[in-house]
Amino acid sequence: MSEPVEIKLERLSVNDEYTFVERLVEDGVEVAAGATIASIESAKTVFEIEAPVAGFVFFLKAPRDQVAVGERIAVISPVKEFDKARFSPTDPRAHTPPVDDPIYAKFTARALELVKGKRIELEYFRDFDAVTSADVEAYLSRETSRAE
């Protein structure tokens, strides 16, 4: 391996919303191919992420970050020196706030994107324990029905 290998989140369940739970190895440590390096959660199910190749693992996500299918989680580099900026998003909107952000703690990344895009008052969801994209879509469906 001469080039870094990206580890992207694959669809692990029927859900589109995932949370990076924890790093199971330290950033920059050398790992073997097949080593379990991190865990991701979706709908209260935890999935393990394995290194596809041997090398040095460098994480691009932190615990509690929301992660979309196809998004980079980490990179395996053949050398210990690594330029994270090369793999970091350049668009500031590409970073999703962590789920424990005090203002938006209840919202998954996709739900928050819908709420902002449709300019829905967050107050509507005040009594929800957690807000998913399905909750926002149900709200939009009810509002459309009322308008007709």
C-alpha positions as a printed NumPy array, in Angstrom:
array([[  0.   ,   0.   ,   0.   ],
       [  1.558,   3.28 ,  -1.064],
       [ -1.457,   5.596,  -0.78 ],
       [ -3.751,   6.141,   2.22 ],
       [ -6.968,   4.097,   2.189],
       [-10.186,   5.881,   3.172],
       [-12.651,   4.133,   5.454],
       [-16.134,   5.291,   4.502],
       [-19.337,   4.426,   6.314],
       [-21.284,   1.767,   4.456],
       [-25.008,   1.248,   4.972],
       [-25.122,  -0.996,   8.041],
       [-28.885,  -0.976,   8.635],
       [-32.086,   0.382,   7.115],
       [-31.404,   3.724,   8.807],
       [-29.59 ,   6.645,   7.219],
       [-28.529,   8.239,  10.492],
       [-25.481,   7.024,  12.386],
       [-23.481,   8.279,  15.351],
       [-19.754,   7.712,  15.774],
       [-19.629,   6.099,  19.223],
       [-15.978,   5.546,  20.042],
       [-12.461,   4.992,  18.818],
       [-11.298,   1.552,  19.887],
       [ -7.654,   2.347,  19.108],
       [ -5.645,   5.533,  19.522],
       [ -5.284,   7.98 ,  16.634],
       [ -2.023,   7.319,  14.755],
       [ -1.509,   3.772,  16.042],
       [ -0.469,   0.963,  13.701],
       [ -3.225,  -1.62 ,  13.091],
       [ -3.476,  -4.944,  11.301],
       [ -5.941,  -5.576,   8.478],
       [ -9.238,  -6.697,  10.022],
       [ -8.582,  -5.028,  13.395],
       [-11.664,  -3.464,  14.99 ],
       [-10.905,   0.25 ,  15.204],
       [-14.196,   2.019,  16.01 ],
       [-17.89 ,   1.636,  16.716],
       [-20.894,   3.306,  15.083],
       [-24.475,   3.346,  16.377],
       [-27.754,   3.431,  14.5  ],
       [-31.187,   2.92 ,  16.074],
       [-29.641,   1.644,  19.319],
       [-27.575,  -0.995,  17.491],
       [-23.785,  -0.731,  17.657],
       [-21.682,  -1.791,  14.672],
       [-17.922,  -2.357,  14.672],
       [-15.705,  -0.83 ,  11.993],
       [-12.679,  -2.823,  10.875],
       [ -9.472,  -1.692,   9.212],
       [ -9.582,  -2.873,   5.576],
       [ -5.773,  -2.898,   5.343],
       [ -2.789,  -2.727,   7.678],
       [ -1.24 ,   0.666,   8.414],
       [ -1.547,   3.68 ,  10.691],
       [ -5.125,   4.745,  11.493],
       [ -6.075,   8.424,  11.568],
       [ -9.634,   9.321,  12.54 ],
       [-11.623,  12.018,  10.773],
       [-14.572,  11.745,  13.18 ],
       [-14.871,  12.227,  16.922],
       [-17.198,  10.471,  19.351],
       [-20.819,  11.72 ,  19.107],
       [-20.332,  13.07 ,  15.564],
       [-23.156,  12.284,  13.166],
       [-21.978,  10.281,  10.152],
       [-23.785,   9.836,   6.844],
       [-23.535,   6.785,   4.599],
       [-20.531,   7.27 ,   2.304],
       [-18.833,   9.76 ,   4.625],
       [-15.188,   9.227,   5.61 ],
       [-14.641,   7.981,   9.156],
       [-10.9  ,   7.393,   9.105],
       [ -7.891,   6.87 ,   6.877],
       [ -5.313,   4.091,   7.007],
       [ -1.907,   5.443,   5.993],
       [  1.19 ,   3.441,   5.087],
       [  3.318,   5.935,   7.043],
       [  3.021,   7.462,  10.502],
       [  3.135,  11.032,   9.155],
       [ -0.281,  12.059,   7.882],
       [ -1.874,  15.273,   6.569],
       [ -5.468,  15.283,   7.903],
       [ -6.195,  18.515,   6.039],
       [ -5.979,  16.56 ,   2.782],
       [ -8.975,  14.461,   3.869],
       [-10.937,  17.033,   5.883],
       [-13.986,  18.686,   4.333],
       [-13.306,  22.152,   2.962],
       [-16.972,  23.142,   3.112],
       [-17.761,  24.273,   6.701],
       [-21.344,  23.042,   6.223],
       [-19.982,  19.522,   5.681],
       [-19.314,  19.156,   9.409],
       [-22.407,  18.085,  11.283],
       [-22.629,  19.289,  14.871],
       [-22.175,  16.609,  17.518],
       [-25.419,  15.234,  18.935],
       [-24.673,  16.691,  22.364],
       [-24.698,  20.289,  21.061],
       [-26.898,  21.977,  23.718],
       [-29.186,  23.671,  21.182],
       [-29.787,  20.762,  18.838],
       [-29.168,  17.76 ,  21.094],
       [-32.437,  16.071,  20.172],
       [-31.966,  16.207,  16.4  ],
       [-30.205,  13.743,  14.142],
       [-28.151,  15.354,  11.392],
       [-30.732,  14.662,   8.68 ],
       [-33.628,  15.882,  10.875],
       [-31.804,  19.117,  11.62 ],
       [-31.072,  19.632,   7.926],
       [-34.789,  19.213,   7.111],
       [-35.911,  21.54 ,   9.905],
       [-33.528,  24.264,   8.795],
       [-34.283,  23.759,   5.101],
       [-38.061,  23.927,   5.617],
       [-37.766,  26.664,   8.276],
       [-39.749,  24.733,  10.85 ],
       [-39.921,  26.106,  14.388],
       [-37.795,  23.939,  16.68 ],
       [-40.31 ,  24.554,  19.469],
       [-42.713,  22.059,  17.878],
       [-40.309,  19.251,  18.816],
       [-39.743,  20.436,  22.414],
       [-41.371,  17.358,  24.011],
       [-39.589,  14.812,  21.821],
       [-36.797,  12.763,  23.401],
       [-35.098,  12.514,  20.007],
       [-36.028,  13.888,  16.593],
       [-35.338,  11.88 ,  13.44 ],
       [-35.955,  12.712,   9.797],
       [-39.101,  10.532,   9.991],
       [-40.474,  12.823,  12.733],
       [-39.841,  15.919,  10.631],
       [-41.365,  14.309,   7.53 ],
       [-44.459,  13.325,   9.571],
       [-44.751,  16.937,  10.741],
       [-44.479,  18.185,   7.156],
       [-47.098,  15.666,   6.016],
       [-49.538,  16.823,   8.734],
       [-48.962,  20.473,   7.854],
       [-49.541,  19.778,   4.152],
       [-52.79 ,  17.933,   4.982],
       [-53.999,  20.871,   7.1  ],
       [-53.246,  23.334,   4.324],
       [-55.397,  21.435,   1.798]])
